Structures are given as C-alpha cells and as structure tokens.
Amino acid sequence: MTHSSHGQADTGTNEYPHAPHPQHARPSRIKPASAVLGVVLAVLAIGTVVAIYQMRQTNLQLSEANQTVAANSITIQDLQSVQARDAAAVQSASGVISSLQAANQSMSSQLASAEEVIASSPQSGSIYHQAELTLDVGQDPIDITAPPSDPTWGAADQYGPQQRNALSYSPRGLRINAPHSGVPGASAVDYQTCSTKTGYGGYGYVDTMTATTVFCVRLSDRFGAIKILNSTVDRLTLQLTTWES
C-alpha cells in the first residue's frame, strides 16, 4: 500500500510531463547573451584600436606641424636677422652718402670760390693799363708801370727822366728808360709779340721820325708797347699799353 500510494502521489504532482525543468532551460539563454557580449567587446576592441591609430596619426601630424612651425620660426628669425643686417647696411650707406654729399658740396663751394678768384684775377696777356697820351718837350716824365687807377701815369715833379721805367720827350727824341725793342713795319703789337720777342736793348732815346713807330717794352713784372701816333718837334702823341704778366 505504501508503494502504491507513493506512485499515485507522483502521478498526481506531475501534471506536465513534457515541460522542461527550469534548471535545464537556463544554459540555452546564456549562450546568446555571451555571443552578443563577445561581439560588443570585439567592436569595442576594434574601436579602441582605431582610436589609438587615429590618436597616433594625430600626434604624428601634430609633431610634423610643430616641426614645421619650428622651421618657420627659424626661417623668420633668419629673415629678421638678414633684415636687421640690411637695415644696418642701408644706414651705413646713408651715412657714407651723406658724407660724400657734404664733401661734394664743400668741393663745389671751393671750386666756385676758385673760379671766382680765377675770374676776378687778371689773365696773362690781358690789358693792364692803356691810354692815349701827349708828351710835350720838357714835360715831366710818366711812369710806364703806372696802375690803371692813375690817369696821369705817374707824372710828378719828383719823378725824373732818369728813373727806371720813365718815359719822357725832349729835343733829342723819346727817351725810354726801360729795356725796349722796335718792331719795324708793324702798325700794332700784342702781348704774344712782345712777350716772345728777343733783342731787348738798354735805356736811351729812340728816333720817332723813322718808320719804326712801335716799340715793345720789357718791364720787371710785365710787358708793354709804345705806339707813336704823331710826332712834331714840340709834341709827341702816343698810345701806351701794358699787359698782365
């Protein structure tokens, strides 16, 4: 009886003989979850690898950019250094140019002053003093070397006919108290003629009645010329010229 009732008890409690037991159904649910988790982990791993790769690429690009910036910075510094040297060279050149301009201005002023001196200075061969004169017999002699400021040509009582460079007229003729030389046949002479002429003689009288009417005179610091314009017994008209030496 005890066995029979035990069997009934078992038959009564097992209403669904084909339904799986809960402990046997749990493993089949865990397997899909594990697969999903594996996929997620794989995706995460791939994403991590990609992120690391991209980070390395970014760091590499950043490093290259830093190197480019550093190189550009060095280039800029070099350009600034070259610019500074060029500016110093330009400043130095400007100083040299200013000095040359000042020197040129000074030389121009000196040249202008020299030209003024030359222009104001008498030129060799230019006329120093020239005039038409009349000498009467017995008149006080005149000085051949008289300056242009003296219209009387040095005529004075104290200036005698024996003094050097004196020019006087007497019954004996024209006395030239300086080395002189006649120029036969000449109607006029110039500085070139008298300055290159030779044969200057001593002091003395000249015949004003001959064909020689022009005489060159050699003075201590210049040359002169005496041209006879008219001659009578009592009066002599002449043209007297002296030149710059």
PATIKOL-515775 format. One line per 2 residues: their letters; for each residue y, x, z of C-alpha. Coordinates in steps of 0.05 Angstrom, whole numbers. Each point is the difference from the previous one (the first is absolute). Layout:
<atoms>
A	Y/X/Z ~ ... .
</atoms>
This chain:
<atoms>
MT	0/0/0 ~ 46/54/17 .
HS	-10/34/-68 ~ 7/-66/-37 .
SH	65/-18/33 ~ 26/69/-14 .
GQ	-13/-10/-72 ~ 37/-65/0 .
AD	57/30/35 ~ 7/51/-55 .
TG	-5/-53/-54 ~ 53/-41/32 .
TN	53/55/5 ~ -7/29/-72 .
EY	34/-54/-39 ~ 20/46/-59 .
PH	-60/44/-14 ~ 34/32/-63 .
AP	70/17/27 ~ 12/76/11 .
HP	10/25/68 ~ 72/22/15 .
QH	-21/71/17 ~ -33/7/-67 .
AR	62/-27/-40 ~ 53/52/29 .
PS	-21/62/-40 ~ 10/-35/-67 .
RI	74/-15/18 ~ 15/71/23 .
KP	-20/33/-66 ~ 56/-33/-43 .
AS	52/17/53 ~ -23/72/0 .
AV	6/2/-76 ~ 70/-27/3 .
LG	19/49/54 ~ -27/57/-43 .
VV	40/-22/-59 ~ 63/-5/43 .
LA	-13/69/28 ~ -12/28/-70 .
VL	65/-31/-24 ~ 36/28/60 .
AI	-30/68/-13 ~ 20/-2/-73 .
GT	70/-24/19 ~ 5/56/51 .
VV	-22/52/-52 ~ 51/-29/-50 .
AI	54/0/53 ~ -16/72/19 .
YQ	1/20/-74 ~ 66/-35/-11 .
MR	28/32/63 ~ -22/68/-24 .
QT	31/-14/-69 ~ 64/-23/34 .
NL	1/62/44 ~ -12/43/-61 .
QL	56/-33/-38 ~ 45/6/61 .
SE	-17/73/5 ~ 15/11/-73 .
AN	65/-39/8 ~ 18/44/60 .
QT	-14/62/-41 ~ 43/-28/-57 .
VA	56/-15/49 ~ -6/70/30 .
AN	1/31/-70 ~ 60/-43/-19 .
SI	34/20/65 ~ -11/73/-16 .
TI	26/-12/-71 ~ 62/-35/28 .
QD	12/58/48 ~ -7/49/-57 .
LQ	48/-41/-42 ~ 49/-3/58 .
SV	-6/75/10 ~ 12/12/-75 .
QA	58/-49/3 ~ 29/37/60 .
RD	-7/67/-37 ~ 32/-30/-62 .
AA	57/-28/41 ~ 11/69/32 .
AV	-2/32/-69 ~ 50/-51/-27 .
QS	45/13/60 ~ -6/75/-10 .
AS	14/-8/-75 ~ 60/-44/16 .
GV	27/55/46 ~ -9/52/-55 .
IS	33/-46/-51 ~ 58/-11/48 .
SL	7/75/10 ~ -2/12/-75 .
QA	52/-54/-11 ~ 45/30/53 .
AN	-9/69/-31 ~ 13/-28/-69 .
QS	63/-34/24 ~ 23/64/33 .
MS	-15/39/-63 ~ 36/-53/-41 .
SQ	61/6/45 ~ -2/75/-4 .
LA	-7/-3/-75 ~ 57/-49/-5 .
SA	43/46/43 ~ -20/60/-42 .
EE	17/-38/-63 ~ 67/-19/29 .
VI	13/73/18 ~ -21/21/-70 .
AS	43/-55/-31 ~ 59/19/43 .
SP	-11/74/-10 ~ 33/30/-62 .
QS	-49/17/-54 ~ -2/69/-31 .
GS	43/1/-62 ~ 41/-60/19 .
IY	75/7/-2 ~ 29/24/66 .
HQ	74/0/-19 ~ 35/-10/-66 .
AE	73/-8/-21 ~ 51/15/-54 .
LT	52/49/27 ~ 65/32/-21 .
LD	17/71/21 ~ 71/26/-10 .
VG	16/73/-3 ~ 12/25/70 .
QD	-29/-62/33 ~ -42/7/63 .
PI	-73/12/-19 ~ -53/-53/9 .
DI	-70/7/31 ~ -57/-13/-48 .
TA	-46/-19/58 ~ 47/-53/28 .
PP	-37/-63/24 ~ 9/-68/-34 .
SD	43/-23/59 ~ 53/51/-20 .
PT	40/-24/-61 ~ 44/62/1 .
WG	-61/46/-7 ~ 22/43/58 .
AA	70/16/-26 ~ 39/31/58 .
DQ	51/55/13 ~ -50/40/41 .
YG	-52/-2/-55 ~ 14/60/-44 .
PQ	-27/17/-69 ~ -40/58/28 .
QR	-43/-44/44 ~ -71/-15/-20 .
NA	-10/-59/-47 ~ 75/-6/-13 .
LS	25/-24/-67 ~ 71/16/-22 .
YS	44/5/-62 ~ 50/55/-15 .
PR	32/33/-61 ~ -62/43/-4 .
GL	-44/-61/-9 ~ -50/-40/42 .
RI	-28/38/58 ~ -70/-21/23 .
NA	-14/34/66 ~ -75/-14/-3 .
PH	-58/23/-44 ~ 7/-35/-67 .
SG	-25/2/-72 ~ 29/-30/-63 .
VP	-39/-48/-45 ~ 27/15/-71 .
GA	5/-59/-47 ~ -19/-52/54 .
SA	42/-62/8 ~ -34/-17/66 .
VD	-54/26/46 ~ -45/-31/53 .
YQ	-36/22/62 ~ -62/21/-38 .
TC	40/46/-44 ~ 38/34/55 .
ST	-58/4/50 ~ -45/35/-51 .
KT	54/43/-31 ~ -1/76/10 .
GY	52/53/-8 ~ 49/-23/53 .
GG	55/52/6 ~ 49/19/54 .
YG	67/-27/21 ~ 60/4/-47 .
YV	43/-31/-54 ~ -25/-38/-61 .
DT	37/-12/-65 ~ 12/-74/-7 .
MT	26/8/-70 ~ -67/19/-31 .
AT	-55/-44/-27 ~ -38/5/66 .
TV	28/-60/37 ~ -59/-14/48 .
FC	-21/45/57 ~ -58/-6/48 .
VR	14/21/71 ~ -52/22/51 .
LS	20/-16/71 ~ -35/17/65 .
DR	-34/-68/8 ~ 8/-35/-67 .
FG	21/8/-73 ~ 64/-23/-34 .
AI	33/-3/-68 ~ 72/9/-24 .
KI	19/-33/-66 ~ 68/18/-29 .
LN	33/-63/-27 ~ 70/27/-17 .
ST	33/67/8 ~ 73/21/-6 .
VD	39/59/27 ~ 24/-38/60 .
RL	-55/-52/13 ~ -75/-6/-3 .
TL	-38/-66/-1 ~ -74/3/16 .
QL	-60/-40/23 ~ -34/28/61 .
TT	-72/-22/18 ~ -47/23/55 .
WE	-73/-23/9 ~ -47/-9/57 .
S	-48/58/7 .
</atoms>
